[in-house]
């Protein structure tokens, strides 16, 4: 399952915590959205109470373009294509320091869309909130009308292979290992919504409902034909890398 957010009700999920405090970091979430005419927030990481423009977020524009927006450094990367087509899309941004410059990168479905850099150092010292479905600064806004799953934050500048693996459905735990600082599958089965990264930063929900989950490994079992069962009344399935014997 996953979490659907209704813009009309300003639905959201949040936790007041700073999973990372140094560069580089990456964060991502899967999105499913059909149409729209507003700027809407997918995932937010920033200051929740003091400054209105100290944050980094993933958002989707009113014409369906996905954007990585680092308000505290002034960096923006926007997709030329649109993604409000009712299909699942893996959205991931990276923010890092490169030679004293702050660099922002945006990947959609495993493909690098673009980068933006600036000398504005910004900083993560005020960041103390992670949220999904709404911009949760002092100036609230840009609520989402859509479905989210598999949100995460990791203290790493990921390799291309890691980005592609996550975007093809691999679990964030398997891709980022100990660099993973927050992982919220948004299964729609718990309230609060659990952080399964082992850091225990569960999300407080404001509304939301269940929906079908994104096409990730935990929900896409494949028969392991290379591992034939010794007993013809059983088969083996591999789920998230674990082989399970299934009686048939």
PEMOTA-V819959 format. One record per residue. N is the residue number from 1. D_LAST is the distance of its C-alpha to the last C-alpha in Angstrom with 2 decimals. Layout:
# PEMOTA-V819959
n: (N	N)
d_last: (D_LAST	D_LAST)
This chain:
# PEMOTA-V819959
n: (1	2	3	4	5	6	7	8	9	10	11	12	13	14	15	16	17	18	19	20	21	22	23	24	25	26	27	28	29	30	31	32	33	34	35	36	37	38	39	40	41	42	43	44	45	46	47	48	49	50	51	52	53	54	55	56	57	58	59	60	61	62	63	64	65	66	67	68	69	70	71	72	73	74	75	76	77	78	79	80	81	82	83	84	85	86	87	88	89	90	91	92	93	94	95	96	97	98	99	100	101	102	103	104	105	106	107	108	109	110	111	112	113	114	115	116	117	118	119	120	121	122	123	124	125	126	127	128	129	130	131	132	133	134	135	136	137	138	139	140	141	142	143	144	145	146	147	148	149	150	151	152	153	154	155	156	157	158	159	160	161	162	163	164	165	166	167	168	169	170	171	172	173	174	175	176	177	178	179	180	181	182	183	184	185	186	187	188	189	190	191	192	193	194	195	196	197	198	199	200	201	202	203	204	205	206	207	208	209	210	211	212	213	214	215	216	217	218	219	220	221	222	223	224	225	226	227	228	229	230	231	232	233	234	235	236	237	238	239	240	241	242	243	244	245	246	247	248)
d_last: (25.11	28.68	32.25	34.42	38.17	40.82	44.16	46.08	45.19	45.66	42.23	41.53	39.84	42.04	42.86	46.31	45.73	46.62	43.59	45.76	49.53	50.24	49.63	47.49	44.62	41.94	40.05	37.52	35.33	33.11	34.80	33.89	36.99	38.27	42.04	44.73	48.43	48.81	48.62	45.59	44.32	40.83	41.40	44.62	45.94	49.56	52.35	51.62	55.07	58.06	58.17	56.77	56.22	54.72	51.11	48.62	46.02	43.65	44.58	44.34	47.56	48.52	48.02	44.50	45.57	43.89	46.35	46.59	49.68	51.37	54.11	55.65	56.36	56.79	54.14	52.09	49.63	48.52	46.14	47.85	44.77	43.24	39.81	39.83	37.65	34.70	32.48	31.42	33.92	34.12	37.68	39.17	42.76	44.53	47.91	49.91	53.37	54.61	58.13	59.15	57.76	54.88	52.29	49.55	46.67	44.18	40.85	38.73	35.28	36.24	39.61	42.94	44.92	48.14	50.15	53.19	55.55	58.54	61.02	60.41	58.96	57.43	55.53	52.70	54.91	54.74	51.04	49.47	46.85	43.48	42.48	40.15	41.13	44.87	47.83	48.65	52.13	55.36	55.39	52.12	50.79	48.58	45.62	42.43	40.91	37.44	34.16	33.73	31.01	30.81	34.49	35.88	39.17	39.68	42.95	42.72	43.91	40.61	40.44	39.45	36.21	35.38	36.21	34.11	31.08	31.31	31.95	28.86	26.64	26.83	27.29	30.99	30.41	29.21	31.94	34.96	34.34	37.30	39.24	37.00	39.13	37.26	33.76	32.94	29.57	30.85	27.48	29.30	27.77	30.73	34.44	36.03	33.74	32.79	33.94	31.19	33.56	34.60	38.05	37.45	39.22	37.33	38.32	40.30	39.24	41.68	39.74	36.75	33.53	29.84	28.59	25.64	25.41	26.69	24.50	24.26	21.79	20.39	19.20	18.21	15.11	14.86	12.37	14.30	14.70	17.49	15.39	13.28	11.10	13.12	10.34	8.70	5.57	5.38	6.90	9.99	11.61	15.34	16.79	20.58	20.74	18.41	15.44	12.50	9.66	6.37	3.83	0.00)
